[in-house]
């Protein structure tokens, strides 16, 4: 039986919020403009702040509607969207990493995200463009509903591109990103500086420490080494 893989193709799929984008800072700005305090990052990652009351980041729009009413929800989402488009930042080294990944031969690069802003594809395109990254150069970009699993998208793109699972990678910052990568037969890179802490990832979900990076710089270095990209600096 012939293996349906295309040459030496590789792929990497990356989460946006909390992995590439400093979403915590952007949300803090948006919430502050409505008189709400997001708390510090440690509390945020433990859900012991406003987001715990709201049910967590993945329940953000639904719970805002429930607790604050549709009008306030719309206002906060509009503010958050504007912050993303004009002020939000990619983490250090992420713009350079994305550009180098997209330029690497036989490497397919894509993003799968549950971003909660209005018109998220347009919003994220503007954010990335401010950092010198054009998302239309990606091999794929999927914005999916909050409750939808990423695994089918990972698997579908890997199969469409004819990539051996052993040459496929996924980056994320939550335990569900790890689970989706494993379920799709891919290698995982996990960030502990986004929506879930190192202690939560390892202690509660048993994710191996060896694949967790505590800073954006560490994640970028790990990805570069794995994919034989030049080191920054």
C-alpha positions as CSV (number, residue, x, y, z in Angstrom):
1,X,0.0,0.0,0.0
2,X,1.4,3.4,-1.0
3,X,1.5,6.0,1.8
4,X,-0.5,9.1,0.6
5,X,2.1,11.6,1.7
6,X,3.4,14.4,-0.5
7,X,7.2,14.4,-0.7
8,X,8.8,15.9,2.5
9,X,5.9,18.2,3.3
10,X,5.5,19.4,6.9
11,X,2.9,21.5,8.6
12,X,2.3,23.5,11.7
13,X,-1.0,24.9,13.0
14,X,-1.0,27.6,15.6
15,X,-3.5,29.0,18.0
16,X,-3.9,32.8,18.0
17,X,-5.1,34.2,21.4
18,X,-2.6,33.4,24.2
19,X,-0.1,31.8,21.9
20,X,0.7,34.4,19.2
21,X,-1.4,37.3,20.6
22,X,-1.1,38.9,24.0
23,X,-4.9,38.5,24.5
24,X,-4.7,39.0,28.3
25,X,-3.4,42.6,27.9
26,X,-5.9,43.4,25.1
27,X,-8.8,42.1,27.2
28,X,-7.5,44.1,30.2
29,X,-7.6,47.3,28.2
30,X,-11.1,46.6,26.9
31,X,-12.5,45.7,30.2
32,X,-10.9,48.8,31.9
33,X,-12.6,51.0,29.5
34,X,-15.9,49.7,30.8
35,X,-14.9,50.0,34.4
36,X,-14.1,46.3,35.0
37,X,-10.9,44.9,36.3
38,X,-9.6,41.7,34.7
39,X,-7.1,41.1,37.6
40,X,-3.5,39.8,37.2
41,X,-2.4,37.1,34.9
42,X,-2.0,34.5,37.6
43,X,-5.6,35.0,38.8
44,X,-6.8,35.1,35.2
45,X,-5.2,31.7,34.5
46,X,-6.8,30.2,37.6
47,X,-10.2,31.6,36.7
48,X,-10.4,33.3,40.1
49,X,-11.5,36.7,38.8
50,X,-14.2,38.2,36.7
51,X,-13.8,35.5,34.0
52,X,-14.4,32.8,36.6
53,X,-17.7,34.4,37.3
54,X,-18.4,34.7,33.6
55,X,-17.5,31.0,33.2
56,X,-14.2,31.3,31.5
57,X,-12.9,32.8,28.3
58,X,-14.6,30.3,26.0
59,X,-18.0,31.3,27.4
60,X,-17.2,35.0,27.1
61,X,-20.0,36.1,24.7
62,X,-22.8,34.0,26.1
63,X,-22.1,34.9,29.7
64,X,-21.7,38.5,29.0
65,X,-25.2,38.5,27.5
66,X,-26.5,36.6,30.5
67,X,-25.0,38.7,33.2
68,X,-24.8,42.2,31.7
69,X,-27.4,42.2,29.0
70,X,-27.2,42.3,25.3
71,X,-26.4,46.1,25.0
72,X,-23.4,45.9,27.4
73,X,-22.2,42.7,25.7
74,X,-22.3,44.5,22.4
75,X,-20.4,47.5,23.7
76,X,-17.7,45.4,25.3
77,X,-17.2,43.2,22.3
78,X,-17.0,46.3,20.1
79,X,-14.4,47.8,22.4
80,X,-12.4,44.6,22.4
81,X,-12.6,44.4,18.7
82,X,-11.2,47.9,18.3
83,X,-8.4,47.2,20.8
84,X,-7.5,44.1,18.8
85,X,-7.5,46.0,15.5
86,X,-5.5,49.1,16.7
87,X,-3.6,48.2,19.9
88,X,-3.2,44.5,20.6
89,X,0.3,43.1,20.2
90,X,1.8,39.8,19.2
91,X,4.1,38.4,21.8
92,X,7.9,39.0,21.4
93,X,9.5,37.0,18.5
94,X,6.1,35.8,17.2
95,X,6.1,38.1,14.1
96,X,9.6,37.0,13.1
97,X,8.7,33.4,13.8
98,X,5.5,33.6,11.6
99,X,7.4,35.2,8.7
100,X,10.2,32.6,8.9
101,X,7.7,29.7,9.1
102,X,5.8,31.0,6.1
103,X,9.1,31.3,4.1
104,X,10.3,27.8,5.0
105,X,10.3,25.4,2.1
106,X,7.8,22.5,2.1
107,X,6.3,23.8,5.4
108,X,2.5,24.5,5.5
109,X,1.5,27.0,8.1
110,X,-2.0,27.7,9.3
111,X,-4.1,29.2,12.2
112,X,-7.1,27.7,13.9
113,X,-8.7,30.1,16.4
114,X,-11.8,30.7,18.6
115,X,-11.2,34.4,18.8
116,X,-14.2,36.2,20.2
117,X,-14.0,39.6,18.5
118,X,-16.5,41.0,15.9
119,X,-15.6,40.0,12.3
120,X,-12.6,38.0,13.7
121,X,-11.0,37.2,10.4
122,X,-10.9,40.9,9.4
123,X,-9.9,41.9,13.0
124,X,-7.0,39.4,13.1
125,X,-5.9,40.4,9.6
126,X,-5.5,44.0,10.8
127,X,-3.7,43.0,14.0
128,X,-1.2,40.7,12.1
129,X,-0.7,43.3,9.3
130,X,0.4,45.9,11.9
131,X,3.2,43.4,12.8
132,X,4.2,42.8,9.2
133,X,2.4,39.5,8.8
134,X,-0.1,39.0,6.0
135,X,-2.5,36.1,6.9
136,X,-3.5,35.6,3.3
137,X,-0.1,34.0,2.9
138,X,-1.0,31.3,5.3
139,X,-2.0,27.9,3.9
140,X,-5.2,27.9,5.9
141,X,-7.0,30.0,8.5
142,X,-10.1,28.8,10.3
143,X,-12.2,30.7,12.8
144,X,-14.3,28.2,14.7
145,X,-17.2,28.5,17.2
146,X,-16.3,28.6,20.9
147,X,-17.5,25.1,21.7
148,X,-16.2,23.4,18.6
149,X,-13.2,21.1,18.8
150,X,-10.1,21.8,16.8
151,X,-9.3,18.1,16.0
152,X,-11.4,17.8,12.8
153,X,-9.7,20.9,11.4
154,X,-6.2,19.7,12.3
155,X,-6.9,16.3,10.7
156,X,-8.7,17.7,7.6
157,X,-5.9,20.1,6.8
158,X,-3.2,17.4,7.4
159,X,-4.9,15.0,5.1
160,X,-5.7,17.7,2.5
161,X,-2.0,18.7,2.4
162,X,-0.8,15.1,2.4
163,X,1.4,15.5,5.5
164,X,2.7,12.6,7.5
165,X,1.4,12.9,11.1
166,X,5.0,12.5,12.3
167,X,5.9,15.7,10.4
168,X,2.9,17.7,11.7
169,X,2.9,20.1,14.7
170,X,0.3,22.1,16.6
171,X,0.9,25.1,19.0
172,X,-1.5,26.2,21.6
173,X,-1.9,27.5,25.2
174,X,-4.7,25.3,26.6
175,X,-5.1,21.7,27.5
176,X,-7.7,21.3,24.8
177,X,-5.1,22.3,22.2
178,X,-2.9,19.5,23.4
179,X,-5.7,17.0,23.3
180,X,-6.6,18.1,19.8
181,X,-3.1,17.7,18.6
182,X,-2.8,14.2,20.1
183,X,-6.1,13.2,18.7
184,X,-5.0,14.3,15.2
185,X,-1.7,12.4,15.5
186,X,0.4,15.5,15.7
187,X,3.2,16.7,17.9
188,X,2.2,19.5,20.4
189,X,3.9,22.6,21.5
190,X,2.2,24.1,24.5
191,X,2.6,27.7,25.9
192,X,2.2,28.4,29.6
193,X,2.0,32.2,29.3
194,X,-1.5,32.4,27.9
195,X,-4.8,31.3,29.2
196,X,-3.5,28.4,31.3
197,X,-0.6,28.3,33.7
198,X,2.2,25.7,33.9
199,X,0.8,24.4,37.2
200,X,-2.7,24.0,35.7
201,X,-1.4,22.3,32.5
202,X,0.8,19.8,34.3
203,X,-1.0,19.3,37.6
204,X,-4.6,19.2,36.5
205,X,-4.3,17.9,33.0
206,X,-1.1,15.9,33.1
207,X,0.6,17.5,30.1
208,X,4.3,16.6,30.0
209,X,6.6,19.4,31.2
210,X,8.9,18.6,28.3
211,X,6.6,20.2,25.7
212,X,5.6,23.3,27.7
213,X,7.2,26.7,27.2
214,X,6.9,29.3,29.9
215,X,7.7,32.3,27.7
216,X,7.1,33.3,24.0
217,X,10.8,33.4,23.5
218,X,11.1,29.8,24.7
219,X,8.3,28.6,22.5
220,X,9.8,30.3,19.5
221,X,13.2,28.8,20.1
222,X,11.6,25.3,20.5
223,X,9.6,25.6,17.3
224,X,12.7,26.9,15.4
225,X,14.8,24.0,16.6
226,X,12.2,21.4,15.8
227,X,11.6,22.7,12.3
228,X,15.3,23.5,11.5
229,X,14.8,27.3,11.3
230,X,17.5,29.7,12.0
231,X,17.7,31.0,15.5
232,X,16.8,34.7,16.2
233,X,19.9,36.8,16.8
